[in-house]
Amino acid sequence: MSSDATATEQALTRIPSGSPEYWRCVDFLIDEAEALDQNRLEDWLEMLHREIDYRAPIRVTRERARGLSFSKQGYHFFENHESLLTRIDRLSTDYAWAEDPPSRTKRFVSNFRVYSIVGSDDLTVRSNLLLYRERLDETHPQFLVGERDDDLREVDGELQLVRRLILLDHSILMTPNLGIFL
Amino acid sequence: MYQPQPDVLTFLDEFEGALNGGTIPIRTFNDSELHELELDRIFTRAWVFLGHESEIPARGDYVQRRIGRDPFVLVRGEDGEIRALFDTCRHRGAMVCRAERGNAALFRCPYHGWTYKNTGQLAGAPLLKDAYGSDLDKSKMGLHAAPHLESIHGFVFASLDPDAPSLDDYLGDARWHLDLIWGQYEPGWEVVGEPQRTVLAANWKAPADNFSGDDYHTVYLHRSTTETGIMENPAGDAALWDGYHVQLGNGHHFIRNMIPPEEPGPRFLGYPEEVQKGFSPTMQSEEQYEGLKHTVGFVGTVFPNFGFLCFPFKHDRSADFVTAMSIRVFEPRASGEMVAWTWSLCPKGVSEEFRQESYRTTMGTFSAAGTFEQDDSDPWMSITRSAGTTYARKVGMQVDYRMGMHGNASSRRVDDYPGPGVAYYSVLEEGGQRGFHRRWLQFMRSEDYPPKMTPEEQNAGAGVPGSNGGG
């Protein structure tokens, strides 16, 4: 299991690397990263399921015996489709200063683990994320590093993201704001 | 005691002259010598907010916190008492608490194994008798603790100065306002989740100044939020000025937005019925009960680096407005670096649904990921950048805080504000921010604990309409 806060209740069966389902999920997440890196937020929205549950719990430094210690109640992001839409609409106004000019970002997605979910047609994909971010002429790059625990659902022949849990490795965020999506 | 450089003392004299004229030297927002003096003269003296009692409900519960840059463990001891223990072993000085929060009967230093009770008392050390004979008196070798620690409505403050006044005296008229907001809800208040922390390349005073009455920035910096409909603004931009600025003495400030007294309301900060019924008319004065009933929202600061904010906002544009309550600390790290802390505070005993919606709305607006605060981080960092420039220092660059001086703004001092303090109506003035910097100056210049600053003294220099001189 990924972490105490995140553990999916359902039983998961690993889908081997290299199978068609595996590559389909990998392609989806790589295309998604490209859409976000290119600031094509409308395209990104199209990749999200209407029932999306999108969260980034706060990471807390705890003793080893306490496990990975993600907060069970505290979140940087705690979003649904409408709130993500609200964020994207706000970013498209002329007054979203923190992202205009936009950050230059690159999302490196790796360590894919794809699972089928017993009793569901959705697929679970776990991957690692390394996000590089810089703004203006700053020369101190910012990094956001973590694991993502996603569920993908097929709708009309296309995959959509229906659940994302972003498990950051930072107990103090090393970036001044989260004006970007993870 | 840290002795300021002569250059710094000259600067502080210039600062006073500038402030009386309504400007301040931008250098204050990024200067390493000033910062060292701030750590010594402000953060080892002032009452600093450390956390909320609901974060450490059980005996042994602890959280790591900072006073200035210094590490303390805020812990509820086995005797039930809350202390702020200096996280530094008495033997060699290594840290004894390495997790951010938890529950512990003992804190153990990893270096040689000196072990302390959660009251701070030295419990033991390996080979104690062979190593020290009877030379080591355990009762005198406990962890250092903040000499003063007091709570009000669950908010825990500490001061490192034995000469500090009581928290009540320190708060001045802020006390009445804390009672107004958090002293009238019978079930009490609690923090939801753990605080969010973000490092910013900004001076801690940039957000402290902002929270001390910078309503002027709302209409422009945060225009994206009115355009997107996530801030309540039915009457247009003019309505954004509709509120009071109240100087509370000792550098504290409150922004308070109210519905008119003839409107019955109740507003109670926009909380839903399930919360409103928990407000009691008998816990504080009638004026405070009626006052809260008519209060729409507020932004407040307790000098030096504690801020709080409460308004109804939308996290999700298609949903209703939900009351968000954001509790803030602006932790100094260096002259050009700070950590922004955010807690979400919620009334106790509410439905899980409301608790979650209020939490989401708080973090979705006034946190690092928030739709408002994302944009605040931008000028706070660039002010700090500008303050560190050679050119700004060379020309003694001033930044402008004249709004509301000598009656230049439409905002006027009023005597019908329903509460204590020096009040202005509307919020289109900058007296609160001048007051913050005036108290800062007083702390920075005082070799002894600075005397009480009345609301009138905090407001010095505002002048009256038509006059040109400072008060």
Interface residues (C-beta under 8 A of the other chain):
Chain A: A56 I58 V60 T61 R62 E63 R66 S71 K72 Q73 G74 Y75 H76 F77 F78 E79 N80 E82 S83 L85 T86 R87 D89 R90 L91 T93 D94 Y95 A96 W97 A98 E99 H140 S171 I172 L173 M174 T175 P176 N177 L178 G179
Chain B: R98 A99 E100 R101 G102 V192 G193 E194 P195 Q196 R197 T198 V199 L200 A201 A202 Y220 L221 H222 R223 S224 T225 E227 T228 I230 K314 H315 D316 R317 S318 A319 V339 Q356 Y359 R360 M363 G364 S367 A368 A369 T371 E373 Q374 D375 S377 D378 P379 M381
